[in-house]
Amino acid sequence: MKKYYNAYEERYKKIHEEGLLWASKNPTPELINWIDYYNISIDDDICEIGCGEGRDALYLAEHGYKLTGIDISEEAIRKCGELSKERKVHVNWIVSDALYLNKKLNRQYDWIYSVGTLHMLVEDKDRQQFLKTINSLLKPRGKFLLINMGNGEVERKSDVSKAFELQERNHTISGKTFEVAGTSYRAINWENHKKELEDAGFIIEKMLNTRNEEYFKCMTVYLTKD
Ligand SMILES: C[S@@+](CC[C@H](N)C(=O)[O-])C[C@H]1O[C@@H](n2cnc3c(N)ncnc32)[C@H](O)[C@@H]1O
């Protein structure tokens, strides 16, 4: 059965057929700040969950980091492979549902980050499974950076039965409008976000309201495995 949180697959196919990328090629500023904050060495392995078209993983690989980039969308990972060839960098790209990832990855990381992916998971049980799986993929005291859309005040859930329905959406980079899969979205307030993170076994080091060009208002959290 198709998972509602894999609706991006359809959006990527449509946009890639047009010769475009859905996201920009710019890296996420909050990610660069996190790398600087912990002074992460280029000798360490970093894992990205929900890498999409790879803008962050490719940027870090170009700066000498060793990356594993994981996404549920086959089309996203196909495009990542193409882009890493073009940009002459190596990234270990993997197609996998992050909720079931520990069956696929036989190792743990010191550093994991995820940008704009948890906000696609609407159901509490899916969010908890996502967070617990990531927790299990971290080494003891490993660090996790989580960035999602939201202002920390509003609570909202999209209708997951409509995730694959086509909607008119503006493609920011080309300025054109396309009919693409609506996908899914959950906005959560800080109180509930904090609870779900602690329930999944994380210590919260920092909680920040940030803003970037890709998602506008974001909730950014620095986490450590408890
Ligand atoms: C909004 S996009 C963000 C992509 C990228 N991180 C960025 O910011 O450009 C969300 C991504 O999460 C992926 N995704 C959603 N649910 C997932 C899951 N359960 N496991 C792995 N990837 C998932 C989608 O396929 C999509 O590529």
The ligand as an SDF file (V2000), in Angstrom:
LIG
                    3D

 27 29  0  0  0  0  0  0  0  0999 V2000
   10.0690   18.5270    2.2120 C   0  0  0  0  0  0  0  0  0  0  0  0
   11.1030   17.3060    1.5490 S   0  0  0  0  0  0  0  0  0  0  0  0
   12.6860   17.8050    2.1780 C   0  0  0  0  0  0  0  0  0  0  0  0
   13.8420   17.3300    1.3480 C   0  0  0  0  0  0  0  0  0  0  0  0
   15.2020   17.8960    1.7690 C   0  0  0  0  0  0  0  0  0  0  0  0
   15.5440   17.5400    3.1260 N   0  0  0  0  0  0  0  0  0  0  0  0
   15.2150   19.3970    1.6090 C   0  0  0  0  0  0  0  0  0  0  0  0
   15.0100   20.0990    2.6130 O   0  0  0  0  0  0  0  0  0  0  0  0
   15.4030   19.8470    0.4680 O   0  0  0  0  0  0  0  0  0  0  0  0
   10.7530   15.9120    2.5650 C   0  0  0  0  0  0  0  0  0  0  0  0
   11.4800   14.6500    2.1440 C   0  0  0  0  0  0  0  0  0  0  0  0
   11.2500   13.6290    3.1060 O   0  0  0  0  0  0  0  0  0  0  0  0
   11.1280   12.4040    2.4230 C   0  0  0  0  0  0  0  0  0  0  0  0
   10.4310   11.4850    3.3280 N   0  0  0  0  0  0  0  0  0  0  0  0
    9.1650   11.5750    3.8090 C   0  0  0  0  0  0  0  0  0  0  0  0
    8.8910   10.5490    4.6220 N   0  0  0  0  0  0  0  0  0  0  0  0
   10.0150    9.7920    4.6690 C   0  0  0  0  0  0  0  0  0  0  0  0
   10.3280    8.5750    5.3290 C   0  0  0  0  0  0  0  0  0  0  0  0
    9.4530    7.9380    6.0990 N   0  0  0  0  0  0  0  0  0  0  0  0
   11.5600    8.0570    5.1510 N   0  0  0  0  0  0  0  0  0  0  0  0
   12.4850    8.6870    4.3610 C   0  0  0  0  0  0  0  0  0  0  0  0
   12.2140    9.8380    3.7020 N   0  0  0  0  0  0  0  0  0  0  0  0
   11.0010   10.3920    3.8570 C   0  0  0  0  0  0  0  0  0  0  0  0
   10.3530   12.7830    1.1670 C   0  0  0  0  0  0  0  0  0  0  0  0
   10.4470   11.8200    0.1600 O   0  0  0  0  0  0  0  0  0  0  0  0
   11.0140   14.1200    0.8050 C   0  0  0  0  0  0  0  0  0  0  0  0
   12.1250   13.9320   -0.0250 O   0  0  0  0  0  0  0  0  0  0  0  0
  1  2  1  0
  2  3  1  0
  2 10  1  0
  3  4  1  0
  4  5  1  0
  5  6  1  0
  5  7  1  0
  7  8  2  0
  7  9  1  0
 10 11  1  0
 11 12  1  0
 11 26  1  0
 12 13  1  0
 13 14  1  0
 13 24  1  0
 14 15  1  0
 14 23  1  0
 15 16  2  0
 16 17  1  0
 17 18  1  0
 17 23  2  0
 18 19  1  0
 18 20  2  0
 20 21  1  0
 21 22  2  0
 22 23  1  0
 24 25  1  0
 24 26  1  0
 26 27  1  0
M  CHG  2   2   1   9  -1
M  END
$$$$
